[in-house]
Structures are given as C-alpha cells and as structure tokens.
C-alpha cells in the first residue's frame, strides 16, 4: 500500500489487519481489488478507514462487530468504511461467512439489522451534536434473502437533522463477484436521538 494512499485516508487503522488464514487472505484481496473499492478510493469526496480495529483489544472485544461477531466464519475481515468528507454519507464493504444463519445458507435477519444499525450509527455520529446518539427507531424492509459467504455493501446517508434528532436512510446490497449488478437485500430508515444526559458533558 503506497504512502500516497495512506496519506489520503488519514487513518492508521488500514495498517492494522494482517490476515493469516488463507481464506481470509483471499477475501481481503478480493475486496481490495474490487472495482467498487477502487472507485471509492479514487473519489476525493471519500476517506477510508477500518474503525473496528481502532483502540486497544480490551475496548474492542466487548463490542459486537469488533469483538464477538469478528473472525473466521463470522465477519471474516474487518469492514472497510468509506466516509464522505461532510460526514453525511457512508459506504461499508464487508464479507459474511457461515455463522449467523436463520436457515442453512441464509444470514439471519437480526444480523442484517445489526449491520445496518451499526453503519447508520457511525454515519450519523459525524454530524450529530456531541457525536453521541442512540437508536430511537429502526425500520428495515427485507427485499431478498442474504446468503452466507457473501460480500455485501451497506450505504447510509443522514437525510435530516433537527435539534438532538437525526434521521438516516440506507440500504444493504450484494457486492457481485463478477462485477455484475448488485442485488438489493434490504432498505432501512432510522431515527437517532442525542440523550439529554450528554448535554454539558463536553463530549
């Protein structure tokens, strides 16, 4: 990875993952070389990071995506996160392996909802006052079963802000192996609220 590339992202988190398992190495390479990834890296409006790798292990492990859902047969490599400069739009690329099924070969809807909620939360944190907020409401419309061993793309955008409230909309779709058209898996809308207790805390 070139120094120019790292300078553009401004995040040392991109250096932190070194896959040792052969399958994870191939998954990592596929995401790195995919046309969608390359296009996002070439877009000056976006910066890239892998925030689930930030911080010491003792703080990451209790977190859902960075801890219990991370690893072989789960979220096999840490998600790639592309954040628009103004903070209102985010795109996340990741891979889901075999664990977390509802039926054999189908990713549980609860896991899909968790991935959406995490992405939406990260998206709104860049623009919500105090950067602290909780999910007040999340509506997910499932469009197509999400299969295990899939590369997926999550998209989120802050559509409205009002005081301590912010609204986020987005979707989750496949990242096709052959570069073909993606399949829409789910669409969602959410409301986040900054708790009153955080006011005056200097966060």
C-alpha positions in Angstrom: 0.0 0.0 0.0 1.6 3.3 -1.1 2.3 6.2 1.2 0.2 8.4 -1.0 -2.8 6.1 -0.5 -2.4 6.1 3.3 -2.0 9.9 3.3 -5.3 10.2 1.5 -7.2 8.1 4.0 -5.6 9.8 7.0 -6.1 6.6 9.1 -3.6 4.3 10.6 -6.3 1.7 11.0 -5.7 0.5 7.5 -2.4 -0.9 8.6 -3.7 -2.9 11.5 -5.1 -6.0 9.9 -2.8 -8.8 8.7 -4.7 -11.9 7.7 -3.1 -15.2 8.4 -5.8 -17.6 7.5 -5.7 -18.5 3.7 -9.4 -17.9 3.2 -9.3 -14.5 4.9 -6.3 -13.5 2.8 -8.3 -14.2 -0.4 -11.4 -12.3 1.0 -9.2 -9.4 1.8 -7.6 -9.4 -1.6 -11.0 -9.6 -3.3 -12.3 -6.5 -1.5 -9.1 -4.6 -2.0 -9.1 -5.2 -5.8 -12.9 -4.9 -6.5 -13.9 -2.1 -8.9 -16.3 -0.7 -6.3 -13.5 -0.3 -3.8 -11.1 1.1 -6.3 -13.8 3.7 -7.4 -14.4 4.8 -3.8 -10.6 5.2 -3.2 -10.3 7.3 -6.4 -13.2 9.6 -5.3 -11.8 12.6 -3.5 -15.1 13.1 -1.6 -14.4 9.9 0.5 -11.8 8.9 3.1 -11.2 5.3 4.0 -10.7 3.6 7.4 -11.2 0.4 9.3 -12.7 1.8 12.6 -13.5 -1.6 14.0 -9.7 -2.0 14.5 -9.2 1.2 16.4 -8.4 1.2 20.1 -6.9 -1.5 22.4 -8.2 -5.0 22.3 -9.8 -4.7 25.8 -12.1 -2.0 24.5 -12.8 -3.7 21.1 -13.6 -7.2 22.4 -16.9 -6.3 24.2 -18.2 -4.5 21.1 -20.4 -6.6 18.8 -18.9 -6.1 15.4 -15.3 -5.6 16.5 -15.5 -8.4 19.1 -18.0 -11.3 19.2 -19.0 -11.1 15.5 -15.4 -10.7 14.2 -13.4 -13.7 13.0 -13.4 -16.8 10.9 -16.9 -18.0 9.9 -18.3 -14.6 11.1 -17.3 -11.2 9.8 -14.1 -12.7 8.3 -12.2 -9.4 7.8 -12.7 -6.0 9.4 -15.1 -3.9 7.4 -13.8 -1.2 5.0 -15.5 2.1 5.8 -15.7 5.0 3.3 -16.9 8.2 4.8 -17.9 11.3 2.7 -16.0 14.4 3.6 -19.1 16.2 5.0 -19.9 13.2 7.1 -23.4 12.8 5.8 -22.8 9.7 3.6 -21.1 6.4 4.4 -20.4 3.2 2.5 -19.2 0.0 4.2 -17.8 -3.1 2.4 -17.6 -6.5 4.3 -17.9 -10.2 4.0 -20.1 -12.6 6.0 -19.2 -16.3 6.3 -21.2 -19.2 7.6 -22.2 -18.4 11.2 -25.2 -16.3 12.0 -27.8 -18.2 9.9 -31.5 -18.3 10.3 -31.9 -21.2 7.8 -29.0 -23.1 6.3 -27.1 -20.8 4.0 -29.2 -17.7 4.8 -27.9 -14.9 7.0 -30.2 -14.2 10.0 -32.3 -11.1 9.6 -31.2 -10.0 13.1 -27.6 -9.9 11.9 -28.6 -7.9 8.8 -30.4 -5.5 11.1 -27.3 -5.2 13.4 -25.1 -4.4 10.5 -27.4 -1.7 9.3 -27.8 -0.2 12.8 -24.0 -0.1 13.3 -23.4 1.6 9.9 -26.2 4.1 10.5 -24.9 4.9 13.9 -21.4 5.5 12.5 -22.8 7.7 9.7 -24.8 9.9 12.0 -22.0 10.3 14.6 -20.1 12.6 12.3 -22.9 15.1 12.2 -24.9 14.7 15.3 -24.2 17.3 18.0 -21.8 15.9 20.7 -21.3 12.8 18.4 -23.4 10.8 20.9 -26.8 9.3 20.0 -28.9 6.2 20.5 -31.2 4.4 18.1 -34.8 5.5 18.8 -36.4 3.8 15.9 -35.2 1.5 13.1 -37.4 0.1 10.3 -36.0 -2.5 8.0 -37.7 -3.8 4.8 -36.1 -7.1 3.7 -36.1 -7.4 -0.1 -34.2 -10.6 -0.7 -32.5 -13.4 1.4 -28.9 -12.6 2.2 -26.8 -15.7 1.6 -23.8 -16.7 3.7 -20.3 -16.4 2.1 -21.4 -13.1 0.6 -19.7 -9.8 0.0 -22.0 -7.0 0.9 -22.2 -3.2 0.7 -24.0 -1.1 3.2 -25.0 2.5 2.3 -26.1 5.2 4.7 -27.0 8.9 4.5 -28.1 11.4 7.0 -31.2 12.9 5.4 -32.4 15.3 8.1 -31.3 16.9 11.4 -33.4 18.7 14.0 -32.0 19.6 17.4 -30.9 16.4 19.1 -32.5 14.3 16.4 -31.1 12.9 13.2 -32.7 10.7 10.5 -30.7 8.2 8.5 -31.7 6.2 5.4 -29.8 3.5 3.5 -29.6 0.0 2.1 -27.7 -3.2 2.0 -26.8 -5.0 -1.2 -24.5 -7.6 -2.6 -21.0 -6.9 -4.0 -21.0 -9.2 -7.0 -18.1 -11.5 -7.7 -18.2 -10.8 -11.5 -18.8 -7.1 -11.2 -22.4 -7.5 -12.3 -25.4 -5.6 -11.0 -25.9 -5.9 -7.2 -29.0 -7.4 -5.6 -30.9 -5.3 -3.1 -31.1 -7.2 0.2 -32.8 -4.6 2.5 -33.7 -1.0 2.8 -34.0 0.9 6.1 -34.8 4.2 7.9 -33.8 5.2 11.4 -34.1 7.9 13.9 -31.3 8.7 16.3 -31.5 11.0 19.4 -28.8 12.6 21.4 -29.7 11.8 25.1 -30.3 14.9 27.2 -27.9 13.5 29.8 -25.0 14.2 27.4 -25.6 17.9 27.3 -23.0 19.8 29.2 -20.6 16.9 29.4 -18.2 18.4 26.8 -18.3 15.3 24.6 
